[in-house]
């Protein structure tokens, strides 16, 4: 029996992000560099399918704090997408924000909850130490000669290309620890890829928004994330929301979404 209350019609292949309120925030740091990455990621790798999606991500690097987030989803929050023809209004953008704190050698990851407004789960962990293997080979990215490195991290093998000319030990998502900025990174399965599209010396505030946070540790978050894909109707609806497919069928307790996480 479906829960009584709000009903939501969904595309049952992927989740939807609602706009969040970004009017209230805490400034954690100020950036001295901004990097834009084109991001490709799998949305369905089941049964031999290779469906993928894309996003544009921003990395703001400050003296102590860095932030990596979806530029497109932020533009949906601020409604800036209405003035930028390059941003298509879509709902399945990357829903996480990664904050890296150099002095504390820690990171905080904010995961926005789908089909909600201002609800997010945040977990903290020590800054990951990736055991990079430096390999032969170079390639040019945005005019910078980049060197190759490979590392295994939480179930995926990553190949990174880093620029020694930019001596900043940072990169997209949680990838860092090389003697230069990572301008490109991809995992060996082809599920995930980040490729730098622009670099600028930009001063911007690095903001933590005042959302409704629920704290979890990493292991609990991974269990919740998996359950959210296996039983999204029950997990996200919390007994208060029913979900319907595009034909109007109630899928609250039968709906599943392919689970292809960036880390395991």
C-alpha positions as CSV (number, residue, x, y, z in Angstrom):
1,X,0.0,0.0,0.0
2,X,1.4,3.4,-1.0
3,X,1.9,6.2,1.5
4,X,-0.6,8.9,1.7
5,X,0.5,12.4,0.9
6,X,2.6,14.0,-1.8
7,X,2.9,12.2,-5.1
8,X,5.9,12.7,-7.5
9,X,6.2,11.6,-11.1
10,X,9.7,10.5,-11.9
11,X,11.9,9.3,-14.8
12,X,12.7,6.0,-13.2
13,X,16.2,5.8,-14.8
14,X,17.8,8.5,-12.7
15,X,17.3,10.8,-9.7
16,X,16.2,14.5,-9.7
17,X,17.8,17.4,-7.8
18,X,15.5,20.2,-6.7
19,X,16.9,23.8,-6.4
20,X,18.4,24.6,-3.0
21,X,18.4,27.9,-1.2
22,X,21.9,29.6,-1.4
23,X,21.0,32.9,0.2
24,X,22.5,32.0,3.6
25,X,26.1,30.7,4.0
26,X,29.4,30.8,5.8
27,X,32.5,31.9,4.0
28,X,35.3,29.4,4.7
29,X,38.0,30.9,2.6
30,X,38.7,32.9,-0.6
31,X,40.0,31.3,-3.8
32,X,43.2,32.3,-5.6
33,X,42.5,29.9,-8.5
34,X,39.4,28.5,-10.3
35,X,39.5,25.4,-12.6
36,X,36.5,24.3,-14.7
37,X,36.3,20.6,-15.5
38,X,34.0,18.8,-18.0
39,X,32.8,15.8,-16.1
40,X,31.4,12.6,-17.7
41,X,29.9,9.9,-15.6
42,X,27.9,6.7,-16.0
43,X,24.2,6.7,-15.3
44,X,23.5,3.1,-16.2
45,X,26.2,0.4,-16.6
46,X,23.8,-2.5,-16.1
47,X,23.3,-5.3,-18.6
48,X,26.0,-4.0,-20.8
49,X,24.5,-0.6,-21.2
50,X,26.8,2.4,-21.3
51,X,24.5,5.3,-20.7
52,X,26.3,8.3,-19.5
53,X,25.7,11.9,-18.6
54,X,27.7,15.1,-18.2
55,X,28.2,18.1,-16.1
56,X,30.5,21.1,-15.7
57,X,32.4,21.1,-12.3
58,X,34.2,24.0,-10.6
59,X,37.2,23.7,-8.3
60,X,37.9,26.7,-6.2
61,X,41.3,26.6,-4.5
62,X,42.1,28.7,-1.5
63,X,45.0,28.9,0.9
64,X,43.4,26.5,3.4
65,X,40.1,25.3,1.9
66,X,39.2,24.1,-1.6
67,X,35.7,23.4,-2.9
68,X,34.6,21.1,-5.8
69,X,31.0,21.3,-7.0
70,X,28.7,21.3,-9.9
71,X,28.7,24.6,-11.7
72,X,25.5,23.7,-13.5
73,X,23.6,22.7,-10.4
74,X,24.7,25.8,-8.6
75,X,23.4,27.8,-11.6
76,X,20.0,26.1,-11.1
77,X,20.1,27.1,-7.4
78,X,20.8,30.7,-8.3
79,X,18.6,30.7,-11.5
80,X,21.7,31.9,-13.4
81,X,21.0,29.3,-16.0
82,X,18.3,31.5,-17.5
83,X,21.0,33.9,-18.7
84,X,23.5,31.3,-19.9
85,X,22.6,29.4,-23.1
86,X,25.4,26.9,-22.4
87,X,23.7,25.6,-19.4
88,X,20.8,23.3,-20.1
89,X,18.2,22.9,-17.3
90,X,18.5,19.3,-16.3
91,X,17.9,17.5,-13.1
92,X,20.6,14.8,-12.8
93,X,23.7,16.9,-12.3
94,X,26.4,15.8,-9.8
95,X,24.8,16.3,-6.4
96,X,27.9,16.5,-4.1
97,X,30.2,19.2,-2.9
98,X,33.7,18.3,-1.7
99,X,35.5,20.6,0.8
100,X,39.2,20.0,1.4
101,X,40.9,21.5,4.4
102,X,44.7,21.6,4.2
103,X,45.6,22.5,7.8
104,X,43.3,19.8,9.3
105,X,44.2,17.4,6.5
106,X,40.5,16.5,6.2
107,X,37.7,16.6,3.8
108,X,33.9,17.1,4.2
109,X,31.5,15.9,1.5
110,X,28.0,17.3,1.3
111,X,25.5,15.1,-0.6
112,X,22.3,16.7,-1.5
113,X,19.2,14.5,-1.0
114,X,17.2,14.0,-4.2
115,X,13.5,15.2,-4.3
116,X,14.1,17.5,-1.3
117,X,14.8,21.1,-0.7
118,X,17.8,22.0,1.5
119,X,18.3,18.5,2.9
120,X,21.8,17.1,2.7
121,X,23.9,14.4,4.3
122,X,27.5,15.3,5.2
123,X,30.4,13.1,6.2
124,X,33.9,14.0,7.3
125,X,37.1,12.0,6.8
126,X,40.8,12.3,6.8
127,X,42.3,13.6,3.5
128,X,42.8,10.5,1.4
129,X,46.4,9.6,0.6
130,X,46.6,8.1,-2.8
131,X,49.6,6.0,-3.7
132,X,50.4,7.4,-7.1
133,X,52.7,5.6,-9.5
134,X,54.5,8.1,-11.8
135,X,54.6,6.7,-15.3
136,X,56.2,7.7,-18.6
137,X,54.2,9.8,-21.1
138,X,53.2,13.4,-21.5
139,X,50.2,15.2,-23.1
140,X,49.3,18.8,-23.6
141,X,46.1,20.1,-21.8
142,X,45.2,23.8,-22.1
143,X,48.7,24.6,-23.2
144,X,50.3,22.8,-20.2
145,X,52.6,19.8,-20.6
146,X,51.2,17.2,-18.3
147,X,52.8,14.1,-16.8
148,X,51.0,10.7,-16.2
149,X,50.3,9.0,-12.9
150,X,48.2,6.0,-11.9
151,X,46.6,5.1,-8.6
152,X,44.1,2.6,-7.2
153,X,41.5,4.3,-4.9
154,X,38.4,2.7,-3.4
155,X,37.6,0.2,-6.1
156,X,38.7,2.2,-9.2
157,X,42.0,2.6,-11.0
158,X,42.6,6.3,-11.9
159,X,44.9,7.7,-14.6
160,X,45.7,11.3,-13.9
161,X,47.5,13.9,-15.9
162,X,49.1,16.7,-13.9
163,X,50.9,20.0,-14.7
164,X,54.2,20.6,-13.0
165,X,54.0,24.2,-14.2
166,X,51.1,24.6,-11.7
167,X,52.7,23.5,-8.4
168,X,49.4,23.0,-6.6
169,X,48.8,19.5,-5.2
170,X,45.1,19.5,-5.9
171,X,42.6,18.2,-8.5
172,X,39.0,17.2,-9.1
173,X,36.8,15.4,-6.6
174,X,39.1,13.7,-4.0
175,X,42.1,13.2,-6.4
176,X,45.2,15.0,-5.2
177,X,48.7,14.4,-3.9
178,X,50.7,14.9,-7.0
179,X,53.5,17.6,-7.5
180,X,51.2,19.6,-9.8
181,X,47.6,20.4,-10.5
182,X,45.6,17.5,-12.0
183,X,44.1,18.6,-15.2
184,X,42.6,15.3,-16.4
185,X,41.6,12.1,-14.6
186,X,39.7,9.0,-15.7
187,X,39.0,5.6,-14.3
188,X,39.9,2.4,-16.1
189,X,36.3,1.4,-16.7
190,X,35.4,4.6,-18.5
191,X,32.6,5.3,-16.0
192,X,34.1,8.6,-14.7
193,X,36.2,11.3,-16.3
194,X,37.3,14.8,-15.4
195,X,38.9,17.1,-18.0
196,X,40.0,20.7,-17.4
197,X,38.3,23.2,-19.7
198,X,39.6,26.4,-18.2
199,X,41.9,27.9,-15.5
200,X,41.8,31.4,-14.1
201,X,43.3,33.3,-11.1
202,X,39.9,34.2,-9.6
203,X,39.1,35.6,-6.2
204,X,35.8,34.1,-5.1
205,X,34.4,33.3,-1.6
206,X,34.4,29.6,-0.8
207,X,30.9,29.1,0.8
208,X,29.3,26.5,2.9
209,X,25.5,26.9,2.5
210,X,23.2,26.9,5.4
211,X,21.2,23.7,4.5
212,X,19.6,21.1,6.8
213,X,22.5,18.8,7.4
214,X,22.4,15.3,8.7
215,X,25.8,14.0,9.8
216,X,26.9,10.4,9.0
217,X,30.3,8.7,8.9
218,X,31.5,7.4,5.6
219,X,30.5,3.8,6.0
220,X,26.9,4.7,7.0
221,X,26.7,7.1,4.0
222,X,27.7,4.3,1.6
223,X,25.1,2.0,3.0
224,X,22.5,4.8,2.7
225,X,23.6,5.6,-0.8
226,X,23.3,1.9,-1.9
227,X,19.9,1.6,-0.3
228,X,18.8,4.8,-1.9
229,X,19.5,3.2,-5.3
230,X,18.1,-0.2,-4.5
231,X,14.9,1.1,-2.8
232,X,14.6,4.8,-3.7
233,X,10.9,5.1,-3.2
234,X,10.9,3.7,0.3
235,X,14.2,5.4,1.3
236,X,13.5,8.9,-0.1
237,X,9.8,8.9,0.4
238,X,10.1,8.0,4.1
239,X,6.5,6.8,4.1
240,X,5.2,10.2,3.2
241,X,5.7,10.4,-0.6
242,X,4.5,8.2,-3.4
243,X,6.5,7.9,-6.7
244,X,4.9,7.3,-10.1
245,X,6.5,6.6,-13.5
246,X,5.8,8.6,-16.6
247,X,2.7,6.4,-17.4
248,X,1.2,7.0,-14.0
249,X,2.0,3.7,-12.4
250,X,2.8,3.6,-8.7
251,X,6.5,2.5,-8.4
252,X,7.1,3.5,-4.8
253,X,8.1,0.0,-3.7
254,X,9.3,-1.4,-7.1
255,X,11.5,1.3,-8.4
256,X,15.3,0.8,-8.6
257,X,18.1,3.0,-10.0
258,X,21.4,1.5,-11.3
259,X,24.1,1.8,-8.7
260,X,27.5,2.9,-10.2
261,X,29.3,4.9,-7.5
262,X,32.5,6.8,-8.0
263,X,33.9,5.0,-5.0
264,X,33.0,1.8,-3.1
